Amino acid sequence: MWFTAFISVGGEWFLMWQSKTWNGEETAFRIFVILGIILLYLAMPEPVATE
């Protein structure tokens, strides 16, 4: 899963700087940051309920 994501998204991201007509680095960075925050939130341990 991670390999597929890196090849499809990461490969295009690293080649974006070469394009003179379309440069989506800002958009790609925003998506990357949002997904990173979501993954960090999902990786947090659940709080233990106290009675």
mmJSON file of the N, C-alpha and C atoms, coordinates in Angstrom:
{"data_MODEL":{"atom_site":{
"group_PDB":["ATOM","ATOM","ATOM","ATOM","ATOM","ATOM","ATOM","ATOM","ATOM","ATOM","ATOM","ATOM","ATOM","ATOM","ATOM","ATOM","ATOM","ATOM","ATOM","ATOM","ATOM","ATOM","ATOM","ATOM","ATOM","ATOM","ATOM","ATOM","ATOM","ATOM","ATOM","ATOM","ATOM","ATOM","ATOM","ATOM","ATOM","ATOM","ATOM","ATOM","ATOM","ATOM","ATOM","ATOM","ATOM","ATOM","ATOM","ATOM","ATOM","ATOM","ATOM","ATOM","ATOM","ATOM","ATOM","ATOM","ATOM","ATOM","ATOM","ATOM","ATOM","ATOM","ATOM","ATOM","ATOM","ATOM","ATOM","ATOM","ATOM","ATOM","ATOM","ATOM","ATOM","ATOM","ATOM","ATOM","ATOM","ATOM","ATOM","ATOM","ATOM","ATOM","ATOM","ATOM","ATOM","ATOM","ATOM","ATOM","ATOM","ATOM","ATOM","ATOM","ATOM","ATOM","ATOM","ATOM","ATOM","ATOM","ATOM","ATOM","ATOM","ATOM","ATOM","ATOM","ATOM","ATOM","ATOM","ATOM","ATOM","ATOM","ATOM","ATOM","ATOM","ATOM","ATOM","ATOM","ATOM","ATOM","ATOM","ATOM","ATOM","ATOM","ATOM","ATOM","ATOM","ATOM","ATOM","ATOM","ATOM","ATOM","ATOM","ATOM","ATOM","ATOM","ATOM","ATOM","ATOM","ATOM","ATOM","ATOM","ATOM","ATOM","ATOM","ATOM","ATOM","ATOM","ATOM","ATOM","ATOM","ATOM","ATOM","ATOM","ATOM"],
"id":[1,2,3,4,5,6,7,8,9,10,11,12,13,14,15,16,17,18,19,20,21,22,23,24,25,26,27,28,29,30,31,32,33,34,35,36,37,38,39,40,41,42,43,44,45,46,47,48,49,50,51,52,53,54,55,56,57,58,59,60,61,62,63,64,65,66,67,68,69,70,71,72,73,74,75,76,77,78,79,80,81,82,83,84,85,86,87,88,89,90,91,92,93,94,95,96,97,98,99,100,101,102,103,104,105,106,107,108,109,110,111,112,113,114,115,116,117,118,119,120,121,122,123,124,125,126,127,128,129,130,131,132,133,134,135,136,137,138,139,140,141,142,143,144,145,146,147,148,149,150,151,152,153],
"type_symbol":["N","C","C","N","C","C","N","C","C","N","C","C","N","C","C","N","C","C","N","C","C","N","C","C","N","C","C","N","C","C","N","C","C","N","C","C","N","C","C","N","C","C","N","C","C","N","C","C","N","C","C","N","C","C","N","C","C","N","C","C","N","C","C","N","C","C","N","C","C","N","C","C","N","C","C","N","C","C","N","C","C","N","C","C","N","C","C","N","C","C","N","C","C","N","C","C","N","C","C","N","C","C","N","C","C","N","C","C","N","C","C","N","C","C","N","C","C","N","C","C","N","C","C","N","C","C","N","C","C","N","C","C","N","C","C","N","C","C","N","C","C","N","C","C","N","C","C","N","C","C","N","C","C"],
"label_atom_id":["N","CA","C","N","CA","C","N","CA","C","N","CA","C","N","CA","C","N","CA","C","N","CA","C","N","CA","C","N","CA","C","N","CA","C","N","CA","C","N","CA","C","N","CA","C","N","CA","C","N","CA","C","N","CA","C","N","CA","C","N","CA","C","N","CA","C","N","CA","C","N","CA","C","N","CA","C","N","CA","C","N","CA","C","N","CA","C","N","CA","C","N","CA","C","N","CA","C","N","CA","C","N","CA","C","N","CA","C","N","CA","C","N","CA","C","N","CA","C","N","CA","C","N","CA","C","N","CA","C","N","CA","C","N","CA","C","N","CA","C","N","CA","C","N","CA","C","N","CA","C","N","CA","C","N","CA","C","N","CA","C","N","CA","C","N","CA","C","N","CA","C","N","CA","C","N","CA","C"],
"label_alt_id":[null,null,null,null,null,null,null,null,null,null,null,null,null,null,null,null,null,null,null,null,null,null,null,null,null,null,null,null,null,null,null,null,null,null,null,null,null,null,null,null,null,null,null,null,null,null,null,null,null,null,null,null,null,null,null,null,null,null,null,null,null,null,null,null,null,null,null,null,null,null,null,null,null,null,null,null,null,null,null,null,null,null,null,null,null,null,null,null,null,null,null,null,null,null,null,null,null,null,null,null,null,null,null,null,null,null,null,null,null,null,null,null,null,null,null,null,null,null,null,null,null,null,null,null,null,null,null,null,null,null,null,null,null,null,null,null,null,null,null,null,null,null,null,null,null,null,null,null,null,null,null,null,null],
"label_comp_id":["MET","MET","MET","TRP","TRP","TRP","PHE","PHE","PHE","THR","THR","THR","ALA","ALA","ALA","PHE","PHE","PHE","ILE","ILE","ILE","SER","SER","SER","VAL","VAL","VAL","GLY","GLY","GLY","GLY","GLY","GLY","GLU","GLU","GLU","TRP","TRP","TRP","PHE","PHE","PHE","LEU","LEU","LEU","MET","MET","MET","TRP","TRP","TRP","GLN","GLN","GLN","SER","SER","SER","LYS","LYS","LYS","THR","THR","THR","TRP","TRP","TRP","ASN","ASN","ASN","GLY","GLY","GLY","GLU","GLU","GLU","GLU","GLU","GLU","THR","THR","THR","ALA","ALA","ALA","PHE","PHE","PHE","ARG","ARG","ARG","ILE","ILE","ILE","PHE","PHE","PHE","VAL","VAL","VAL","ILE","ILE","ILE","LEU","LEU","LEU","GLY","GLY","GLY","ILE","ILE","ILE","ILE","ILE","ILE","LEU","LEU","LEU","LEU","LEU","LEU","TYR","TYR","TYR","LEU","LEU","LEU","ALA","ALA","ALA","MET","MET","MET","PRO","PRO","PRO","GLU","GLU","GLU","PRO","PRO","PRO","VAL","VAL","VAL","ALA","ALA","ALA","THR","THR","THR","GLU","GLU","GLU"],
"label_asym_id":["A","A","A","A","A","A","A","A","A","A","A","A","A","A","A","A","A","A","A","A","A","A","A","A","A","A","A","A","A","A","A","A","A","A","A","A","A","A","A","A","A","A","A","A","A","A","A","A","A","A","A","A","A","A","A","A","A","A","A","A","A","A","A","A","A","A","A","A","A","A","A","A","A","A","A","A","A","A","A","A","A","A","A","A","A","A","A","A","A","A","A","A","A","A","A","A","A","A","A","A","A","A","A","A","A","A","A","A","A","A","A","A","A","A","A","A","A","A","A","A","A","A","A","A","A","A","A","A","A","A","A","A","A","A","A","A","A","A","A","A","A","A","A","A","A","A","A","A","A","A","A","A","A"],
"label_entity_id":["1","1","1","1","1","1","1","1","1","1","1","1","1","1","1","1","1","1","1","1","1","1","1","1","1","1","1","1","1","1","1","1","1","1","1","1","1","1","1","1","1","1","1","1","1","1","1","1","1","1","1","1","1","1","1","1","1","1","1","1","1","1","1","1","1","1","1","1","1","1","1","1","1","1","1","1","1","1","1","1","1","1","1","1","1","1","1","1","1","1","1","1","1","1","1","1","1","1","1","1","1","1","1","1","1","1","1","1","1","1","1","1","1","1","1","1","1","1","1","1","1","1","1","1","1","1","1","1","1","1","1","1","1","1","1","1","1","1","1","1","1","1","1","1","1","1","1","1","1","1","1","1","1"],
"label_seq_id":[1,1,1,2,2,2,3,3,3,4,4,4,5,5,5,6,6,6,7,7,7,8,8,8,9,9,9,10,10,10,11,11,11,12,12,12,13,13,13,14,14,14,15,15,15,16,16,16,17,17,17,18,18,18,19,19,19,20,20,20,21,21,21,22,22,22,23,23,23,24,24,24,25,25,25,26,26,26,27,27,27,28,28,28,29,29,29,30,30,30,31,31,31,32,32,32,33,33,33,34,34,34,35,35,35,36,36,36,37,37,37,38,38,38,39,39,39,40,40,40,41,41,41,42,42,42,43,43,43,44,44,44,45,45,45,46,46,46,47,47,47,48,48,48,49,49,49,50,50,50,51,51,51],
"pdbx_PDB_ins_code":[null,null,null,null,null,null,null,null,null,null,null,null,null,null,null,null,null,null,null,null,null,null,null,null,null,null,null,null,null,null,null,null,null,null,null,null,null,null,null,null,null,null,null,null,null,null,null,null,null,null,null,null,null,null,null,null,null,null,null,null,null,null,null,null,null,null,null,null,null,null,null,null,null,null,null,null,null,null,null,null,null,null,null,null,null,null,null,null,null,null,null,null,null,null,null,null,null,null,null,null,null,null,null,null,null,null,null,null,null,null,null,null,null,null,null,null,null,null,null,null,null,null,null,null,null,null,null,null,null,null,null,null,null,null,null,null,null,null,null,null,null,null,null,null,null,null,null,null,null,null,null,null,null],
"Cartn_x":[0.821,0.0,0.873,1.864,2.729,3.562,4.0,4.789,3.968,2.721,1.839,1.602,1.373,1.157,2.404,3.574,4.796,5.037,4.81,5.039,4.057,2.784,1.78,1.806,1.861,1.808,3.207,4.116,5.462,6.226,6.09,6.784,6.343,5.052,4.543,4.958,4.955,5.294,6.741,7.65,9.051,9.356,8.462,8.663,7.936,7.121,6.33,7.194,8.33,9.157,9.699,9.694,10.219,9.242,7.964,6.952,6.946,6.962,6.894,5.449,4.511,3.125,2.279,2.542,1.731,2.638,2.482,3.28,2.335,2.081,1.131,1.784,2.988,3.692,2.924,2.332,1.596,0.387,-0.346,-1.515,-1.099,-0.06,0.419,0.905,1.561,2.046,0.878,-0.156,-1.335,-1.986,-2.147,-2.751,-1.875,-0.56,0.373,0.279,0.197,0.122,-1.202,-2.288,-3.596,-3.624,-3.133,-3.102,-2.169,-1.056,-0.146,-0.801,-1.54,-2.232,-3.293,-4.022,-5.039,-4.393,-3.272,-2.596,-2.061,-1.555,-1.101,-2.26,-3.394,-4.574,-5.038,-5.051,-5.489,-4.505,-3.244,-2.228,-2.181,-2.868,-2.859,-3.588,-3.09,-3.806,-5.117,-6.098,-7.383,-7.261,-7.953,-7.875,-8.593,-8.049,-8.626,-9.732,-10.903,-12.042,-11.815,-12.015,-11.871,-13.251,-13.467,-14.759,-14.651],
"Cartn_y":[-1.185,0.0,1.259,1.286,2.468,2.606,1.467,1.491,2.071,1.646,2.154,3.647,4.09,5.516,6.316,5.809,6.543,6.632,5.544,5.544,6.469,6.404,7.204,8.669,8.955,10.343,10.943,10.251,10.766,10.99,10.073,10.219,11.458,11.708,12.905,14.167,14.122,15.3,15.716,14.759,15.092,15.545,15.257,15.689,17.002,17.514,18.724,19.954,20.033,21.24,21.409,20.352,20.44,21.079,21.11,21.619,23.14,23.715,25.178,25.669,24.833,25.277,24.964,23.867,23.486,23.082,23.749,23.428,23.302,22.096,21.853,21.563,22.102,21.808,22.306,23.489,24.021,23.153,22.759,21.905,20.548,19.968,18.668,18.76,19.853,20.017,20.122,20.867,20.978,19.624,18.852,17.524,16.64,16.709,15.915,16.265,17.55,17.979,17.54,17.701,17.302,15.801,15.015,13.567,13.184,13.902,13.641,13.904,14.995,15.31,14.258,13.838,12.8,11.497,11.113,9.883,9.976,11.132,11.299,11.173,11.744,11.657,10.206,9.485,8.094,7.194,7.568,6.75,6.984,8.018,8.299,7.2,6.833,5.81,6.376,5.489,5.919,6.131,7.154,7.378,6.249,5.951,4.893,5.503,4.877,5.381,5.064,6.074,5.874,5.949,5.11,5.095,5.62],
"Cartn_z":[0.0,0.0,0.0,0.881,0.939,-0.329,-0.872,-2.099,-3.245,-3.356,-4.408,-4.242,-3.004,-2.758,-3.111,-2.774,-3.073,-4.573,-5.274,-6.72,-7.424,-7.06,-7.775,-7.374,-6.094,-5.635,-5.532,-4.878,-4.662,-5.954,-6.882,-8.156,-8.911,-8.944,-9.612,-8.86,-7.525,-6.734,-7.032,-7.083,-7.288,-8.71,-9.645,-11.03,-11.348,-10.425,-10.688,-10.938,-10.285,-10.407,-11.819,-12.624,-13.98,-14.955,-14.612,-15.532,-15.541,-16.733,-16.867,-16.866,-17.347,-17.48,-16.26,-15.587,-14.429,-13.294,-12.174,-11.008,-9.821,-9.394,-8.319,-6.99,-6.773,-5.521,-4.299,-4.374,-3.221,-2.903,-3.924,-3.712,-3.176,-3.723,-3.256,-1.812,-1.461,-0.089,0.893,0.506,1.375,1.599,0.535,0.665,1.543,1.353,2.139,3.625,3.954,5.354,5.978,5.249,5.783,6.054,5.1,5.31,6.453,6.604,7.711,9.056,9.16,10.414,10.716,9.683,9.882,10.339,9.717,10.127,11.551,11.941,13.33,14.312,13.96,14.822,14.954,13.84,13.875,14.611,14.661,15.326,16.831,17.313,18.754,19.512,20.693,21.473,22.021,22.146,22.671,24.187,24.698,26.147,26.907,28.08,28.911,29.748,29.73,30.503,31.99,32.819,34.277,34.905,35.889,36.537,37.933],
"occupancy":[1.0,1.0,1.0,1.0,1.0,1.0,1.0,1.0,1.0,1.0,1.0,1.0,1.0,1.0,1.0,1.0,1.0,1.0,1.0,1.0,1.0,1.0,1.0,1.0,1.0,1.0,1.0,1.0,1.0,1.0,1.0,1.0,1.0,1.0,1.0,1.0,1.0,1.0,1.0,1.0,1.0,1.0,1.0,1.0,1.0,1.0,1.0,1.0,1.0,1.0,1.0,1.0,1.0,1.0,1.0,1.0,1.0,1.0,1.0,1.0,1.0,1.0,1.0,1.0,1.0,1.0,1.0,1.0,1.0,1.0,1.0,1.0,1.0,1.0,1.0,1.0,1.0,1.0,1.0,1.0,1.0,1.0,1.0,1.0,1.0,1.0,1.0,1.0,1.0,1.0,1.0,1.0,1.0,1.0,1.0,1.0,1.0,1.0,1.0,1.0,1.0,1.0,1.0,1.0,1.0,1.0,1.0,1.0,1.0,1.0,1.0,1.0,1.0,1.0,1.0,1.0,1.0,1.0,1.0,1.0,1.0,1.0,1.0,1.0,1.0,1.0,1.0,1.0,1.0,1.0,1.0,1.0,1.0,1.0,1.0,1.0,1.0,1.0,1.0,1.0,1.0,1.0,1.0,1.0,1.0,1.0,1.0,1.0,1.0,1.0,1.0,1.0,1.0],
"B_iso_or_equiv":[0.0,0.0,0.0,0.0,0.0,0.0,0.0,0.0,0.0,0.0,0.0,0.0,0.0,0.0,0.0,0.0,0.0,0.0,0.0,0.0,0.0,0.0,0.0,0.0,0.0,0.0,0.0,0.0,0.0,0.0,0.0,0.0,0.0,0.0,0.0,0.0,0.0,0.0,0.0,0.0,0.0,0.0,0.0,0.0,0.0,0.0,0.0,0.0,0.0,0.0,0.0,0.0,0.0,0.0,0.0,0.0,0.0,0.0,0.0,0.0,0.0,0.0,0.0,0.0,0.0,0.0,0.0,0.0,0.0,0.0,0.0,0.0,0.0,0.0,0.0,0.0,0.0,0.0,0.0,0.0,0.0,0.0,0.0,0.0,0.0,0.0,0.0,0.0,0.0,0.0,0.0,0.0,0.0,0.0,0.0,0.0,0.0,0.0,0.0,0.0,0.0,0.0,0.0,0.0,0.0,0.0,0.0,0.0,0.0,0.0,0.0,0.0,0.0,0.0,0.0,0.0,0.0,0.0,0.0,0.0,0.0,0.0,0.0,0.0,0.0,0.0,0.0,0.0,0.0,0.0,0.0,0.0,0.0,0.0,0.0,0.0,0.0,0.0,0.0,0.0,0.0,0.0,0.0,0.0,0.0,0.0,0.0,0.0,0.0,0.0,0.0,0.0,0.0],
"pdbx_formal_charge":[null,null,null,null,null,null,null,null,null,null,null,null,null,null,null,null,null,null,null,null,null,null,null,null,null,null,null,null,null,null,null,null,null,null,null,null,null,null,null,null,null,null,null,null,null,null,null,null,null,null,null,null,null,null,null,null,null,null,null,null,null,null,null,null,null,null,null,null,null,null,null,null,null,null,null,null,null,null,null,null,null,null,null,null,null,null,null,null,null,null,null,null,null,null,null,null,null,null,null,null,null,null,null,null,null,null,null,null,null,null,null,null,null,null,null,null,null,null,null,null,null,null,null,null,null,null,null,null,null,null,null,null,null,null,null,null,null,null,null,null,null,null,null,null,null,null,null,null,null,null,null,null,null],
"auth_seq_id":[1,1,1,2,2,2,3,3,3,4,4,4,5,5,5,6,6,6,7,7,7,8,8,8,9,9,9,10,10,10,11,11,11,12,12,12,13,13,13,14,14,14,15,15,15,16,16,16,17,17,17,18,18,18,19,19,19,20,20,20,21,21,21,22,22,22,23,23,23,24,24,24,25,25,25,26,26,26,27,27,27,28,28,28,29,29,29,30,30,30,31,31,31,32,32,32,33,33,33,34,34,34,35,35,35,36,36,36,37,37,37,38,38,38,39,39,39,40,40,40,41,41,41,42,42,42,43,43,43,44,44,44,45,45,45,46,46,46,47,47,47,48,48,48,49,49,49,50,50,50,51,51,51],
"auth_comp_id":["MET","MET","MET","TRP","TRP","TRP","PHE","PHE","PHE","THR","THR","THR","ALA","ALA","ALA","PHE","PHE","PHE","ILE","ILE","ILE","SER","SER","SER","VAL","VAL","VAL","GLY","GLY","GLY","GLY","GLY","GLY","GLU","GLU","GLU","TRP","TRP","TRP","PHE","PHE","PHE","LEU","LEU","LEU","MET","MET","MET","TRP","TRP","TRP","GLN","GLN","GLN","SER","SER","SER","LYS","LYS","LYS","THR","THR","THR","TRP","TRP","TRP","ASN","ASN","ASN","GLY","GLY","GLY","GLU","GLU","GLU","GLU","GLU","GLU","THR","THR","THR","ALA","ALA","ALA","PHE","PHE","PHE","ARG","ARG","ARG","ILE","ILE","ILE","PHE","PHE","PHE","VAL","VAL","VAL","ILE","ILE","ILE","LEU","LEU","LEU","GLY","GLY","GLY","ILE","ILE","ILE","ILE","ILE","ILE","LEU","LEU","LEU","LEU","LEU","LEU","TYR","TYR","TYR","LEU","LEU","LEU","ALA","ALA","ALA","MET","MET","MET","PRO","PRO","PRO","GLU","GLU","GLU","PRO","PRO","PRO","VAL","VAL","VAL","ALA","ALA","ALA","THR","THR","THR","GLU","GLU","GLU"],
"auth_asym_id":["A","A","A","A","A","A","A","A","A","A","A","A","A","A","A","A","A","A","A","A","A","A","A","A","A","A","A","A","A","A","A","A","A","A","A","A","A","A","A","A","A","A","A","A","A","A","A","A","A","A","A","A","A","A","A","A","A","A","A","A","A","A","A","A","A","A","A","A","A","A","A","A","A","A","A","A","A","A","A","A","A","A","A","A","A","A","A","A","A","A","A","A","A","A","A","A","A","A","A","A","A","A","A","A","A","A","A","A","A","A","A","A","A","A","A","A","A","A","A","A","A","A","A","A","A","A","A","A","A","A","A","A","A","A","A","A","A","A","A","A","A","A","A","A","A","A","A","A","A","A","A","A","A"],
"auth_atom_id":["N","CA","C","N","CA","C","N","CA","C","N","CA","C","N","CA","C","N","CA","C","N","CA","C","N","CA","C","N","CA","C","N","CA","C","N","CA","C","N","CA","C","N","CA","C","N","CA","C","N","CA","C","N","CA","C","N","CA","C","N","CA","C","N","CA","C","N","CA","C","N","CA","C","N","CA","C","N","CA","C","N","CA","C","N","CA","C","N","CA","C","N","CA","C","N","CA","C","N","CA","C","N","CA","C","N","CA","C","N","CA","C","N","CA","C","N","CA","C","N","CA","C","N","CA","C","N","CA","C","N","CA","C","N","CA","C","N","CA","C","N","CA","C","N","CA","C","N","CA","C","N","CA","C","N","CA","C","N","CA","C","N","CA","C","N","CA","C","N","CA","C","N","CA","C","N","CA","C"],
"pdbx_PDB_model_num":[1,1,1,1,1,1,1,1,1,1,1,1,1,1,1,1,1,1,1,1,1,1,1,1,1,1,1,1,1,1,1,1,1,1,1,1,1,1,1,1,1,1,1,1,1,1,1,1,1,1,1,1,1,1,1,1,1,1,1,1,1,1,1,1,1,1,1,1,1,1,1,1,1,1,1,1,1,1,1,1,1,1,1,1,1,1,1,1,1,1,1,1,1,1,1,1,1,1,1,1,1,1,1,1,1,1,1,1,1,1,1,1,1,1,1,1,1,1,1,1,1,1,1,1,1,1,1,1,1,1,1,1,1,1,1,1,1,1,1,1,1,1,1,1,1,1,1,1,1,1,1,1,1]
}}}
